[in-house]
Amino acid sequence: MTDRDSVRAAWDAGRAARNGWLTVPDPHLVELVAAHAAGHGLLDALTLDLQHGLFDRARSADAVRAIAAHGLAPLVRLPAVDESVVGFVLDLGVRGVIAPMVSDAATAGELVAACRYPPAGRRSFGPVRTALRPGDDPIAAADSVLAFAMIETADALDRAADIAAVPGLDGLFVGPGDLGVALGIGPAQNREEPAIHDAFARVLAATAAAGTRAAVHATDPHYAAARAGDGFALVTVWSDVPALLGTLDGVRAAF
């Protein structure tokens, strides 16, 4: 399995793709997580967080290399829908992008256009790492790049059906933290409030109607597995900072 097909291979096998989340731009940490997750069959993808993480361009390139080398799909959560950033990370060989705070179909359309070469979009040709694979066609490969729009606002939730139906968009990605703020119940992960579960149901219904897929962020694998059971096709099962702090908090129980 290569970084090119690990998410879609999970879907072809009839299961949700399992995603890890990275905000700490340390090359050894990225490689350690990628190697362990791939070696033990724990993850299908690793996402670099360029919105709330600390990755710059050079560290992003290093991380993509490490993730791809171990056969996982490198994904990126963008800082915003920005053509220059989308083009840069896709030129590195990222297999998908997740755009935050998408509240309408027009913005989702901008995301898709930034991912595709003309005439389907407006992406500039400069393959960088994607040109290093012998026999590859970077332009043809662009058609398989995943594009997810995050549902994190009340407006986005109300327009979920319209956003999910944007041509070329692969699906909707629920961000429970920001969505909780927007719904007046505060930021949190792995949450069980009725309002959040109602939002999950609305997103799942919107993607089902559009023939696209739903994704969700979580930091607990059991919670993520439950969401996969609900029908989410891409679930974040692990995140670096919550995992590190969780093990540190274990000291309290021991002492």
N, C-alpha and C positions, 0 to 999 in steps of 0.2 A: 504494500500500500504506500502511496506517496502523498505528499502534501497536496496534490492536485485533486484527489478523489476521496479523502477520508470522511468528510461530512456527507457527501452524496452516497458513498458506499454504505454508511449507516442507514440512510434513508432507503436505499435499495434493499437492504437487509430487513427492512420493516421495523426499525427501531429509531428512537430519538438519538441525535448526535449529542455527545457529551462534551461540554466546553469548559476550559479553564480560563481564569481571568488574571491578568498580570498588570500591576501598576508600578512595580519596583523595577527600574531599568538596569538591573545588575546582570551582566552576561552569564555569570556562573549560575545564578539563580534560575534564569530562563532555561539554560541548558540542562540543569539538574532536574527541573520540573518536566521538561520535554522528554528527557531520556527515561525518567522513572515512569511517567505516564504512558509513554509508548511501549516501554519494555514490559509493563504489566497489563497492558490493554485497558487503561483507565480512562483515557480521553481520546477524542477524535480531533479536537481543535484546541488551540490556545489563542486567546484574544489579548492584544496589546491595547491598553487603555490610553489613548492620546488626548482624551478630554479631561479626566481627573487623575491620570497617571503622570509620571515624570519622564516619559520617553521623548528624546529629541530625535533628529533625523538619523544621526550616526548610530545611536543605540537601537533605534527601530530596525535599521538594516542588520545589525548584529543579531538581534532577537529573531528576525524572520529567518535568517540563515540557520540558527540553532534549532528552531522549531521545525523547519522544513527538513533538516538533516535527519530528524528522527521520525519522519513520516506523518506528522500531524499537520493539519491545515492551519496556517497562520491567518488569523483574522485581526481586524483593527476596529476599535471603536473610535470614530473620528471626533475631532474637537467640534466640528460643525459641518454642514454641507458646503464644502469648499473645493472647487475643482482642482486647485493646485495641490491640496493635501491628498485628495482622492487619487489623482494621477501619480503622485509620488509613491504612495504606499502600494498601489497596484503595480507600478513599475518594479518595485522590490520583489514582487511575486506573491503578495498577499492574496489569499483565495476568497476573501470576502470582506465587506465593510458594513459597519453598523453605524447608522447616523443618528445622533441624539436630537431630541426635541423637535421631531417632525410633526407639525400640527395640521398640515393640509396636503392635499394631493399635488399641488403645484411644487411644493418643496420636495416631495418624494420623486416627482418627475425630474427635478434638477439633479437629484442623487443618481438616478438611473442614467441620465445623459452624461454625467461626469464619469461613469463607469464604462461607457461604450464608445468605441471609435465611430467616426462618421461612416455611413449616413445615419446610423442609429443613435449617435450621441455626439459629444463634443470633446472626447478625450484626446489629448495630444500624444503622438507616437514618440516614445523614448523608452524602449523596453528595459534598459539597465540590466537587472538580474534575469528577467524573463527571457532575454536573448541568449543566455548562457546554456540553455538546454538544447543539445543537438537535435535537430529535426523538428523542433517546436515552431509553431506559427503563433506569435504573440497576439496577432489580431484575432485569429480564430479562438484562441484561449480566452480572450476577453469576454466572449459570450457566456462562459461558464462561471464567471466571477459572481459571487453572491452579493446581493444588495438588500439589507434589512433596514427598515425605518423604525425608530424607537417611538413607542407610544408612551408619552410621559406627561401629557397635559390633558386637561378636561376637554379642550377643543379636539385634540387628537383622538380621544376616546369617542367623542360624538361623531367624528368623521372617519372612524376606523374602516368602515366599508368602502368609502371612496378612496382612501389611501391604499388599502389592500389591493384594489382593482387597478392601480396604476400599471400600465404595460411595462414589463421588464423588471418590476420589483419582485423579489423572491419572498418577501414576507414582512411581518410586523414583529417587533421585539419589545416586549413589555419591560419597562424599567420601574419596578415597584417603589423605589425610593422617591424619585421625583413625582411619580404619579400619585403616591400617597400624600405628598405635600399639596399637589394640585387639588386633591379631593378633600383636603382639610383634616386628614388623619395623621399627618406627619411622616417623616422618612423612616423607613425600616426595610429589612429584607426578611425573607422566609415568613411572610406574614399571613394571617388567617382571617383578617377582617372581612365581613360580608361584602363591603364595597370593593375590596380587591378581588375577591372571587367573582363578583359580578363583572368586574372589568376583564378578568381572564376569560369569562364566558363570552363576552361581547367580542373580544379580539379573536377567539377561536371561531366564533360564528362568522366574523368578517372574512377571515382567511379561508375558511371552508367554502364560503360562497364565491370567493374570487379564485379558488384553485391555487392558493399560495400557502405558505407555512407560517406557523406562529412560533416564536421563541420567547424565552423568559430568563431573567437574571435571578440567581439565587446564590447563597454561600454555603448551603447545607445539602449534602448529597441525597439525604432521605427526602427532604422537601422537593428537591429537583426531580427525583424519581416519581414522586406523587404528581408533579406537574406533567411529566412525560406521560403518565397514565391518563391524565386529562386530555391529552392530545397535542401537547407542545412538541414540536419536531426538533428543536434545538434548545438545550437547557444548560445553563451554567451551573456546574456542580461543585466548583472549588474556586476560591479567590485568595490571592497571596496574603494580603494584609489581614483579613479576618482569620485566616488559618494560622498565621504567625501569632497573632494576639490570643487566639483561642488556646494554643499550646502554652503560651506564657501564663495565661490565667489558670492553667492547671496547677501551677505552683501553689496557689491559694488553697486548693483542695489537699495538697500533700503536706502543707505546713500550717 
